[in-house]
Amino acid sequence: MSNPIVVKRRDRSMVITFDRPEIRSPLSSEVLGLIERALDRVEGDDSIDRVVFTGVGEVFASGADLKEIATLDAETAKAFGERGQHLMGFIASLRAETVAAINGFCYGGALDLVLACDVRVAAPTATFCHPGTGLGIMTGWGGTQRLPRLIGHARALEMFFTAAPIDAVTALGFGLVDEISDDPMEYAVRRRK
């Protein structure tokens, strides 16, 4: 099994790549821990002024690992939700600029992560969705707060209640993404603040 994320330095950027596209790169407890450790390094290194999150192929990432979610009880579910909230808050308050280079499929908790970033750049083929309603769950990682602030209450409720995917052009029109680029990763690394 491959490492679920790859962390590489590129000039003054740290690039965190979700690297399990064959299973849509879920944000498991292991992945959350790996992200936390990478971001702790960023906070202590002034030579890094940008963190870029991206995926592989046509998958940015999906949400929480549903196999893992199925094993949680009330106590462990609360702890998992709080851990995700803490991580998204950490991303939102990070000293370095955070950029989501969304190369494709971005669902559930991955959308929460994207919402916590300062800048969101999408490939033309990217799709966005909060599928919780269809799964009988709701995000606990801050998406219910950040999405309405970003795109307005009516559009956020539509996304939450219908669980219907939206494409990159719609996401740009909503204000969910800041830019569409054929190569969101290159755009993210080379953009000027």
C-alpha positions in Angstrom: 0.0 0.0 0.0 1.3 3.4 -0.9 1.8 6.3 1.5 -1.6 8.2 1.6 0.1 11.6 1.2 3.3 12.8 -0.2 4.9 15.9 1.2 7.5 17.7 -0.9 9.2 21.1 -0.8 9.0 23.2 -4.0 10.9 26.5 -3.7 9.2 28.3 -0.8 6.1 26.1 -0.9 5.3 22.8 0.9 3.2 20.7 -1.4 0.9 18.1 0.3 -0.4 15.6 -2.2 -3.2 13.2 -1.4 -1.9 10.0 -3.1 -4.5 7.3 -3.0 -6.7 8.1 -6.1 -7.7 4.5 -6.5 -9.9 4.8 -3.4 -10.5 8.6 -3.8 -7.9 9.6 -1.2 -10.0 9.5 2.0 -9.1 11.7 4.9 -8.6 8.9 7.4 -7.2 9.3 10.9 -3.8 8.4 9.6 -4.0 11.1 6.9 -5.2 13.7 9.4 -2.1 12.8 11.5 0.3 13.1 8.6 -1.2 16.5 7.7 -0.9 17.7 11.3 2.8 16.7 11.4 3.6 18.4 8.0 1.9 21.6 9.1 3.7 21.6 12.5 7.0 21.7 10.4 5.6 24.7 8.4 4.9 26.7 11.6 8.5 26.3 12.6 10.1 27.1 9.3 10.1 30.7 8.1 11.5 29.6 4.7 8.1 28.1 3.8 5.5 30.8 3.0 2.9 28.7 1.2 1.3 25.3 1.7 -0.4 23.8 -1.4 -2.9 20.9 -1.1 -3.5 18.8 -4.2 -4.3 15.3 -5.4 -3.4 12.9 -8.1 -5.0 12.3 -11.5 -8.7 13.2 -11.4 -9.0 13.0 -7.6 -8.3 15.7 -5.1 -9.6 13.9 -2.0 -12.8 12.6 -0.5 -14.0 13.0 3.0 -13.6 10.9 6.1 -12.9 7.2 5.5 -16.4 5.7 5.5 -15.0 2.3 6.6 -13.4 4.0 9.6 -16.6 6.0 10.3 -18.6 2.8 10.4 -16.4 1.6 13.4 -16.9 4.7 15.5 -19.2 4.8 18.6 -20.5 8.0 20.2 -17.3 8.7 22.1 -14.9 8.0 19.3 -17.1 9.8 16.7 -17.0 13.0 18.9 -13.2 12.7 19.2 -12.8 12.2 15.4 -15.0 15.2 14.7 -13.1 17.4 17.1 -9.8 16.3 15.6 -11.0 17.3 12.1 -12.3 20.6 13.4 -9.0 21.3 15.1 -7.1 20.5 11.9 -9.3 22.7 9.7 -8.9 25.5 12.2 -5.1 25.0 12.2 -5.2 25.2 8.4 -7.3 28.4 8.5 -5.0 30.1 11.0 -1.7 28.9 9.6 1.1 31.6 9.3 1.8 30.5 5.7 -0.7 31.1 2.9 -2.7 27.9 2.2 -3.8 27.1 -1.4 -6.1 24.3 -2.5 -5.1 23.2 -6.0 -8.2 21.1 -6.7 -7.4 18.8 -9.6 -10.6 16.8 -9.6 -13.1 15.0 -7.3 -13.5 17.0 -4.0 -16.2 15.6 -1.7 -17.1 15.8 1.9 -14.3 16.4 4.3 -12.0 17.3 1.5 -14.4 20.2 0.7 -14.1 21.2 4.4 -10.3 21.3 4.0 -10.6 23.4 0.8 -12.9 25.8 2.6 -10.3 26.3 5.3 -7.7 27.4 2.7 -7.0 31.0 1.9 -7.1 30.4 -1.9 -8.9 27.8 -4.0 -7.9 27.0 -7.6 -9.8 24.4 -9.6 -9.2 22.4 -12.7 -12.0 22.7 -15.3 -12.9 19.0 -14.5 -13.1 19.5 -10.7 -16.4 18.6 -9.0 -17.5 19.5 -5.5 -20.1 17.9 -3.2 -21.1 17.5 0.4 -22.7 14.0 0.1 -23.6 13.6 3.8 -27.4 13.8 3.4 -27.3 10.7 1.1 -25.1 8.9 3.6 -27.1 9.9 6.7 -24.2 11.9 8.1 -23.2 15.6 8.3 -19.8 17.1 8.3 -18.3 17.9 11.7 -15.2 19.6 10.4 -16.4 23.2 10.1 -17.9 23.0 6.6 -21.4 23.9 7.8 -19.9 27.2 9.1 -17.4 28.0 6.4 -19.5 27.2 3.3 -22.4 29.6 4.0 -19.9 32.4 4.8 -18.2 31.8 1.5 -21.2 31.2 -0.9 -24.2 32.4 1.0 -26.8 30.5 3.0 -29.2 29.6 0.2 -26.5 28.0 -2.0 -24.8 26.3 1.0 -28.1 24.7 2.1 -28.8 23.6 -1.5 -25.4 21.9 -1.6 -25.9 20.3 1.9 -29.5 19.1 1.3 -29.3 17.9 -2.2 -25.8 16.4 -2.1 -25.7 17.2 -5.8 -22.2 17.7 -7.2 -21.4 21.0 -8.8 -18.7 21.6 -11.5 -15.9 24.0 -11.5 -17.7 26.7 -13.5 -20.6 26.6 -11.1 -18.2 26.7 -8.1 -16.5 29.8 -9.6 -19.9 31.5 -10.1 -20.8 30.7 -6.5 -17.5 32.0 -5.2 -16.5 28.6 -3.9 -13.3 28.8 -6.0 -11.2 31.8 -6.8 -9.8 30.7 -10.2 -10.1 27.9 -12.8 -6.8 26.8 -14.2 -5.8 23.9 -16.6 -2.9 23.3 -14.2 -4.1 24.3 -10.7 -0.9 22.9 -9.1 1.4 25.1 -11.2 -0.9 28.1 -10.7 -0.9 27.5 -6.9 2.9 27.3 -6.7 3.7 30.3 -9.0 0.9 32.7 -8.0 1.8 36.0 -6.4 0.2 36.9 -3.1 
